[in-house]
Amino acid sequence: MTNVRDVVVTGLGATTPLGGDVASTWTAALNGESGARTLDNDWAETYGMPVNFAATIKVKPEEVLARPEMKRMDPSAQYAIIAAREAWTDAGSPELDGDRIGSVVSSGIGGIWTTLDAWDTLREKGARRVLPMTVPMLMPNSPTAYVSLEFGARAGAHALVSACASGAEAIAYGVEMIRSGRADVVIAGGTEATIHPMPISAFAASRTLSLRNDDPAGASRPYDVDRDGFVIGEGAAIVVLEAADHAAARGARVYAKIGGIGLTADGYHITSPEPTGAGQIRAMGAALEDAQVTAADVVHVNAHATSTVVGDLIEARSVSAVIGASADRVALSATKSMTGHLLGGAGALETVFTVLAVHHRQAPPTINVANPDPELALDLVRDTPRALPAGDIAAINNSFGFGGHNVALVVTNV
């Protein structure tokens, strides 16, 4: 596929378990810090929850947003607005025709806090006490709608829902909006706010969460032989995508290029990845072809790598199959070891990490891997950052989700 328009990244924004913005989040990641911590509440005791820790957001929304706007937004939208404002400012706050600006901000679960709070209100106090803003707050398109309203983005406001691949798929869709000519600039990314006893209990019941209550910071350990599940996280990450010619015309600073996108589905199982990794392989291969680069150009992979027993190695084998003989030159990072798993926000945050890795020529580390799985046939960046080579380089960001969603993005230098 030949790109109609090259798409570059001119702005970055985030609020995460590692920091309240991109700079603090990136610094913490390079330092190998963990955002996982014991929950400061009585949920585990009250509800008999087997997990009492999570990667909670580092800077609370009330420290950033005005109270009136917080009252009309679910936390998922609050996080998205915080990240979007940072990204837009980082892009230079361009003055553009709103008809040429798009918004694609996704969430894997949506306004779960609003939904469950409203149900509690209905049961305990009756229908008259349910807030009139409940539906606009709980709907999964609420974050992208608020971003569209904030920046007057009228080329389209979309919310693609593909579980833990949602944030990455939102960015892929934003790229397609620009390539097709629908927009010159797209504010894209993902958000999630699910640190609530019900989702935590549900994930624990599915046996996908780590149970290391005595060591939250060391619980997420992708590719370690003792991995026992992921750490649930929360937050948002947003990128400002822009047509390269449009960015050049306004003299914008450019971080990197989103050179290729690949999207496939397993068609196999609602929660388990297809064992051979065929869909993942096709997604990565499509993204490389779309970017017009080869496996030999890839120097870095930010893996989906959630720290589950089965999923990590399926992805590792898929990456090895795609990279082939170049595997020994590829720096593999699993940043969920530090951030936890932001679900619908994960792919967007890891895109930010991949963009910064290419821009700064530095791959972030993977922490908590004391005993690497002997089946891992890739060069894992452990504990400290890894310098990436000079010249033209490419990196892959993988995001996979329940339902068999596979998204691969290829980021290249400019």
C-alpha positions as CSV (number, residue, x, y, z in Angstrom):
1,M,0.0,0.0,0.0
2,T,1.4,3.4,-1.0
3,N,0.8,6.2,1.5
4,V,-1.4,9.0,0.1
5,R,0.0,11.3,2.8
6,D,2.7,10.8,5.3
7,V,1.5,11.0,8.9
8,V,3.7,12.4,11.6
9,V,3.4,12.9,15.4
10,T,3.6,16.6,16.4
11,G,2.2,16.4,20.0
12,L,2.2,14.0,22.9
13,G,0.1,14.0,26.1
14,A,-0.4,11.5,28.9
15,T,-1.5,11.0,32.5
16,T,-0.4,7.7,33.9
17,P,0.6,5.7,36.9
18,L,4.1,7.0,36.4
19,G,3.4,10.7,36.1
20,G,0.9,13.4,35.3
21,D,2.4,14.3,32.0
22,V,4.6,12.8,29.2
23,A,7.9,14.2,30.6
24,S,7.5,12.7,34.1
25,T,6.1,9.4,32.7
26,W,9.0,9.0,30.2
27,T,11.6,9.8,32.9
28,A,10.1,7.3,35.3
29,A,10.0,4.7,32.6
30,L,13.7,5.2,31.7
31,N,14.5,5.0,35.4
32,G,12.6,1.6,35.7
33,E,10.1,2.8,38.2
34,S,6.9,0.9,38.9
35,G,3.5,2.6,39.1
36,A,1.9,-0.3,41.0
37,R,0.9,0.2,44.6
38,T,-1.3,-1.2,47.3
39,L,-4.8,0.3,47.2
40,D,-5.5,2.9,49.9
41,N,-9.0,1.6,50.7
42,D,-10.9,-1.3,52.3
43,W,-12.1,-2.9,49.1
44,A,-10.3,-6.2,49.6
45,E,-11.6,-6.6,53.1
46,T,-15.1,-5.4,52.3
47,Y,-15.7,-7.5,49.2
48,G,-13.3,-10.4,49.7
49,M,-11.2,-9.4,46.7
50,P,-8.1,-11.5,46.1
51,V,-6.2,-8.5,44.7
52,N,-5.5,-5.4,46.7
53,F,-3.2,-3.4,44.4
54,A,-3.2,-1.7,41.1
55,A,-1.3,0.8,39.0
56,T,-3.3,3.9,40.0
57,I,-2.9,7.2,38.3
58,K,-0.1,9.3,39.8
59,V,-1.7,12.8,39.6
60,K,-5.4,12.9,40.5
61,P,-7.7,14.8,38.1
62,E,-8.9,17.1,40.9
63,E,-5.3,18.5,40.9
64,V,-5.6,19.5,37.3
65,L,-9.3,20.0,36.3
66,A,-11.8,22.5,37.6
67,R,-14.6,21.0,39.7
68,P,-17.5,21.9,37.4
69,E,-15.9,20.1,34.4
70,M,-15.1,17.1,36.6
71,K,-18.7,16.8,37.6
72,R,-19.9,16.2,34.1
73,M,-17.2,13.7,33.1
74,D,-16.6,10.1,34.0
75,P,-12.9,9.6,35.1
76,S,-12.2,8.1,31.7
77,A,-13.1,11.3,30.0
78,Q,-11.3,13.4,32.6
79,Y,-8.0,11.5,31.9
80,A,-8.5,11.9,28.1
81,I,-9.0,15.7,28.4
82,I,-5.9,16.1,30.6
83,A,-3.8,14.1,28.1
84,A,-5.4,15.9,25.1
85,R,-4.7,19.3,26.4
86,E,-1.1,18.5,27.0
87,A,-0.7,17.0,23.5
88,W,-2.4,20.0,21.8
89,T,-0.1,22.4,23.7
90,D,2.9,20.3,22.8
91,A,1.9,20.4,19.2
92,G,2.0,24.2,19.4
93,S,-1.8,24.8,19.9
94,P,-2.3,25.2,16.1
95,E,-5.0,27.5,14.9
96,L,-6.9,25.4,12.4
97,D,-10.2,25.1,10.7
98,G,-12.2,22.7,12.8
99,D,-13.5,21.0,9.7
100,R,-10.0,19.7,9.2
101,I,-9.4,18.4,12.7
102,G,-10.5,14.9,13.9
103,S,-10.8,13.2,17.2
104,V,-10.4,9.5,17.8
105,V,-10.2,8.6,21.4
106,S,-11.1,5.1,22.5
107,S,-11.8,3.2,25.7
108,G,-12.0,-0.6,26.2
109,I,-14.7,-0.4,28.9
110,G,-16.0,3.1,29.0
111,G,-17.6,4.9,31.9
112,I,-17.7,2.0,34.3
113,W,-17.5,4.3,37.4
114,T,-20.5,6.3,36.2
115,T,-22.5,3.1,35.3
116,L,-22.0,1.4,38.6
117,D,-22.4,4.6,40.7
118,A,-25.7,5.3,39.0
119,W,-26.9,1.7,39.6
120,D,-26.0,2.1,43.3
121,T,-28.0,5.4,43.4
122,L,-31.0,3.8,41.8
123,R,-31.1,0.9,44.2
124,E,-30.4,2.9,47.3
125,K,-32.2,6.2,46.6
126,G,-34.6,5.7,43.8
127,A,-34.9,6.8,40.2
128,R,-35.4,10.5,41.0
129,R,-31.8,10.7,42.3
130,V,-30.1,9.3,39.2
131,L,-28.1,12.2,37.7
132,P,-29.4,13.6,34.3
133,M,-25.9,13.5,32.9
134,T,-25.5,9.8,33.6
135,V,-25.8,8.6,30.0
136,P,-23.5,11.2,28.4
137,M,-21.0,10.3,31.1
138,L,-21.1,6.5,30.8
139,M,-21.2,6.2,27.0
140,P,-17.9,4.9,25.6
141,N,-17.7,7.8,23.1
142,S,-17.8,10.3,25.9
143,P,-14.0,10.9,25.9
144,T,-13.7,11.5,22.2
145,A,-16.8,13.7,22.3
146,Y,-15.4,15.9,24.9
147,V,-12.1,16.1,23.1
148,S,-14.0,17.1,19.9
149,L,-15.8,19.8,21.8
150,E,-12.7,21.0,23.5
151,F,-10.8,21.6,20.2
152,G,-13.6,22.1,17.8
153,A,-12.7,18.9,16.0
154,R,-15.4,18.5,13.3
155,A,-13.9,16.2,10.7
156,G,-15.2,13.3,12.8
157,A,-15.2,12.1,16.4
158,H,-14.8,8.4,16.7
159,A,-14.4,5.8,19.5
160,L,-13.3,2.4,18.3
161,V,-13.7,-0.3,20.9
162,S,-11.4,-3.3,20.6
163,A,-10.6,-4.1,24.2
164,C,-6.9,-3.7,25.0
165,A,-6.1,-2.8,21.4
166,S,-8.5,0.2,21.5
167,G,-5.9,2.9,22.0
168,A,-3.7,1.7,19.2
169,E,-6.6,1.1,16.8
170,A,-7.7,4.7,17.5
171,I,-4.3,5.9,16.3
172,A,-4.5,3.7,13.3
173,Y,-7.9,5.1,12.4
174,G,-6.5,8.6,12.9
175,V,-3.8,7.8,10.4
176,E,-6.4,6.6,7.9
177,M,-8.4,9.8,8.4
178,I,-5.4,11.9,7.3
179,R,-4.4,9.6,4.5
180,S,-7.8,9.7,3.0
181,G,-8.0,13.5,3.1
182,R,-10.8,13.7,5.7
183,A,-8.5,15.6,8.1
184,D,-5.2,17.4,8.3
185,V,-4.8,16.8,12.1
186,V,-6.2,14.1,14.3
187,I,-6.2,14.0,18.1
188,A,-6.0,10.2,18.8
189,G,-5.4,7.8,21.6
190,G,-6.9,5.9,24.4
191,T,-8.1,6.2,28.0
192,E,-9.3,3.9,30.8
193,A,-10.5,4.3,34.4
194,T,-11.3,0.9,35.8
195,I,-9.7,0.8,39.2
196,H,-13.0,-0.2,40.8
197,P,-13.8,-3.3,42.9
198,M,-16.1,-4.8,40.2
199,P,-13.7,-4.8,37.2
200,I,-10.8,-5.9,39.5
201,S,-12.9,-8.8,40.9
202,A,-14.0,-9.8,37.4
203,F,-10.4,-9.9,36.0
204,A,-9.3,-11.8,39.1
205,A,-12.1,-14.3,38.6
206,S,-10.8,-14.8,35.0
207,R,-7.4,-15.6,36.5
208,T,-5.6,-13.0,34.4
209,L,-4.5,-10.7,37.3
210,S,-1.3,-11.1,39.3
211,L,-1.9,-12.1,42.9
212,R,1.4,-10.7,44.3
213,N,-0.3,-8.6,47.0
214,D,2.9,-8.6,49.0
215,D,4.9,-7.1,46.2
216,P,2.9,-4.8,43.9
217,A,5.9,-3.1,42.4
218,G,7.3,-6.4,41.4
219,A,4.1,-8.0,40.3
220,S,4.1,-7.3,36.5
221,R,7.0,-9.3,35.2
222,P,6.6,-10.0,31.4
223,Y,8.7,-12.9,30.2
224,D,9.8,-14.0,33.7
225,V,9.3,-17.7,34.4
226,D,7.4,-16.7,37.6
227,R,4.9,-14.3,35.9
228,D,1.4,-14.9,37.1
229,G,-0.8,-12.2,35.4
230,F,-1.1,-8.5,34.7
231,V,-1.5,-5.5,37.0
232,I,-4.5,-3.5,36.2
233,G,-3.7,0.2,35.5
234,E,-5.5,3.4,34.6
235,G,-4.8,6.6,32.7
236,A,-4.7,8.1,29.2
237,A,-2.3,8.9,26.4
238,I,-2.9,11.1,23.3
239,V,-0.9,11.8,20.2
240,V,-1.5,14.7,17.7
241,L,-1.3,13.1,14.3
242,E,-0.7,15.5,11.4
243,A,-0.2,15.3,7.7
244,A,3.6,15.7,7.1
245,D,3.1,18.5,4.5
246,H,0.7,20.3,6.8
247,A,3.2,20.1,9.7
248,A,6.0,21.3,7.5
249,A,4.0,24.3,6.3
250,R,3.4,25.5,9.8
251,G,6.9,24.8,11.0
252,A,5.8,22.2,13.6
253,R,8.3,20.1,15.6
254,V,8.0,16.5,14.5
255,Y,8.8,13.5,16.8
256,A,8.4,10.7,14.4
257,K,6.4,9.2,11.6
258,I,3.6,6.6,11.9
259,G,4.7,4.8,8.9
260,G,2.6,1.7,8.9
261,I,-0.5,0.2,10.4
262,G,-1.7,-3.4,10.5
263,L,-5.0,-4.7,11.8
264,T,-6.2,-8.3,11.9
265,A,-8.5,-10.5,13.9
266,D,-7.9,-14.0,15.2
267,G,-11.4,-15.3,14.9
268,Y,-10.5,-17.9,17.5
269,H,-11.6,-17.2,21.1
270,I,-13.2,-14.4,23.1
271,T,-10.3,-14.1,25.6
272,S,-7.4,-16.4,24.5
273,P,-5.0,-15.5,21.7
274,E,-4.8,-17.9,18.7
275,P,-2.0,-20.3,19.8
276,T,0.2,-20.0,16.6
277,G,0.1,-16.2,16.6
278,A,-1.0,-16.1,13.0
279,G,-3.1,-13.0,13.4
280,Q,-0.4,-11.2,15.2
281,I,2.1,-12.1,12.5
282,R,-0.2,-10.9,9.8
283,A,-0.7,-7.6,11.6
284,M,3.0,-6.9,12.0
285,G,3.7,-8.0,8.4
286,A,0.9,-5.7,7.1
287,A,2.3,-2.8,9.2
288,L,5.8,-3.3,7.8
289,E,4.6,-3.5,4.3
290,D,2.4,-0.4,4.7
291,A,5.5,1.5,6.1
292,Q,7.5,0.2,3.1
293,V,10.2,-1.1,5.5
294,T,11.6,-4.6,6.0
295,A,12.3,-6.6,9.1
296,A,16.0,-5.6,8.8
297,D,15.0,-2.0,9.4
298,V,13.4,-2.8,12.8
299,V,15.6,-2.0,15.8
300,H,13.0,-1.9,18.6
301,V,9.7,-3.5,19.5
302,N,7.4,-2.3,22.3
303,A,5.6,-5.6,23.1
304,H,2.0,-6.0,24.2
305,A,3.5,-8.4,26.8
306,T,1.0,-8.2,29.7
307,S,2.8,-10.7,32.0
308,T,0.3,-13.6,31.4
309,V,1.7,-17.1,31.3
310,V,0.4,-18.0,27.8
311,G,0.1,-14.6,26.0
312,D,3.7,-13.4,26.4
313,L,5.3,-16.3,24.6
314,I,2.7,-16.4,21.8
315,E,3.6,-12.8,21.1
316,A,7.4,-13.5,21.5
317,R,7.2,-16.3,18.9
318,S,5.2,-14.1,16.6
319,V,7.7,-11.3,16.8
320,S,10.5,-13.8,16.1
321,A,8.7,-15.1,13.1
322,V,8.3,-11.6,11.7
323,I,11.8,-10.3,12.5
324,G,13.6,-13.5,11.6
325,A,17.3,-13.3,11.2
326,S,17.3,-9.7,12.5
327,A,16.1,-10.7,15.9
328,D,19.4,-10.4,17.6
329,R,19.5,-6.6,16.6
330,V,16.1,-5.8,18.0
331,A,15.7,-4.3,21.4
332,L,12.5,-5.7,23.0
333,S,10.7,-3.7,25.7
334,A,7.7,-4.6,27.8
335,T,6.7,-1.4,29.5
336,K,3.6,-2.8,31.2
337,S,6.1,-4.0,33.7
338,M,6.2,-0.4,34.9
339,T,2.9,1.1,34.0
340,G,0.6,-1.9,34.6
341,H,-2.0,-2.6,31.9
342,L,-4.1,0.4,31.0
343,L,-6.5,-1.7,29.0
344,G,-8.0,0.6,26.3
345,G,-5.3,3.2,27.1
346,A,-2.4,0.8,26.8
347,G,-1.8,0.9,23.1
348,A,-1.9,4.6,23.1
349,L,0.6,5.0,25.9
350,E,2.9,2.4,24.4
351,T,2.7,4.3,21.1
352,V,3.9,7.4,23.0
353,F,6.8,5.3,24.4
354,T,7.6,3.9,20.9
355,V,7.6,7.4,19.4
356,L,9.9,8.7,22.1
357,A,12.1,5.7,21.8
358,V,12.6,6.4,18.1
359,H,12.9,10.2,18.6
360,H,15.4,9.9,21.5
361,R,17.1,6.7,20.2
362,Q,16.5,5.1,23.5
363,A,14.5,1.9,24.2
364,P,12.9,1.9,27.7
365,P,13.6,-1.0,30.0
366,T,11.6,-4.0,31.2
367,I,11.7,-4.5,35.0
368,N,11.1,-7.4,37.4
369,V,12.6,-10.0,35.1
370,A,14.9,-12.0,37.4
371,N,14.5,-15.3,35.5
372,P,13.9,-14.8,31.8
373,D,11.7,-17.5,30.3
374,P,14.1,-19.9,28.4
375,E,11.7,-19.9,25.5
376,L,12.2,-16.2,24.9
377,A,14.4,-16.0,21.8
378,L,14.6,-12.2,21.7
379,D,16.9,-9.5,23.2
380,L,14.9,-8.2,26.1
381,V,15.9,-4.7,27.4
382,R,16.2,-5.4,31.1
383,D,16.4,-2.8,34.0
384,T,18.2,0.0,32.2
385,P,17.5,1.8,28.9
386,R,19.2,0.7,25.6
387,A,20.6,3.1,23.0
388,L,19.2,2.6,19.5
389,P,21.3,3.0,16.4
390,A,21.8,6.1,14.3
391,G,20.4,6.4,10.8
392,D,17.0,5.4,9.5
393,I,15.3,3.1,11.9
394,A,11.9,1.5,12.5
395,A,10.1,0.3,15.6
396,I,6.9,-1.8,16.1
397,N,4.3,-1.3,18.8
398,N,2.0,-4.3,19.3
399,S,-1.4,-4.2,20.9
400,F,-3.8,-7.1,21.3
401,G,-7.2,-7.4,22.9
402,F,-9.9,-9.7,24.1
403,G,-12.0,-10.8,21.1
404,G,-8.9,-11.5,19.0
405,H,-8.1,-7.9,18.0
406,N,-4.5,-7.4,16.7
407,V,-3.0,-4.0,16.0
408,A,0.6,-3.3,15.0
409,L,1.9,0.2,14.4
410,V,5.3,0.9,12.7
411,V,7.1,4.1,13.9
412,T,10.0,5.5,11.9
413,N,12.3,8.4,12.3
414,V,11.9,11.6,10.2
